[in-house]
Amino acid sequence: AQKITQTQPGMFVQEKEAVTLDCTYDTSDPSYGLFWYKQPSSGEMIFLIYQGSYDQQNATEGRYSLNFQKARKSANLVISASQLGDSAMYFCAMRAYSSASKIIFGSGTRLSIRP
Amino acid sequence: DTGVSQNPRHKITKRGQNVTFRCDPISEHNRLYWYRQTLGQGPEFLTYFQNEAQLEKSRLLSDRFSAERPKGSFSTLEIQRTEQGDSAMYLCASSADRGNEQYFGPGTRLTVT
């Protein structure tokens, strides 16, 4: 069975500081992809970053980077220089390539940025 | 706007009524997905289409739920005889055949009274 675990229900961070959102996963599939999505209060799921299980380097997209530690089965999201607009729910997710369709989501972390 | 669109954005209905939601994916995307999200949880997969073919359905999709994608473009999700437990956000997503990420629409929030 596949599972995503996010152990931080909520986090508060001072503006301009870096923040790490934790994510661990479990799958027996050797080939999989890991995702992070942002969901602001408006409700739309916004794709942030993707990491393939065979990618040698950690993925980066602007201020977002994914700290991928395959042996530990962790895929933490790092946001550098946080901004007020980063306040939102953040979901870690996974898709095993044996299942060409569904993405399994974690329960999310609510990030609040303090001015 | 060329993103995924969903209509209506909000729907309030009485228990026992039928409701239908529509999703228009990104035009060049062949794959379309429906998810359900309840308060405080991440989205849960409901069903998946490749072109017009429905290839996978979750056990969450009871026989009161039906989804179609008749011409491989837009999709509809119908819930018959709605129950209060059906109250949730219904999200649609699409992806390209060889794409990794799924792009989500704004969702339809259903409230069953």
Interface residues (C-beta under 8 A of the other chain):
Chain A: I4 G33 F35 Y37 S42 G43 E44 M45 I46 F47 Y50 G52 F91 A93 R95 S99 A100 S101 K102 I103 I104 F105 G106 S107 G108
Chain B: R31 Y33 G40 Q41 G42 P43 E44 F45 Y48 L55 E56 S58 M89 L91 A93 N100 E101 Q102 Y103 F104 G105 P106 G107 R109
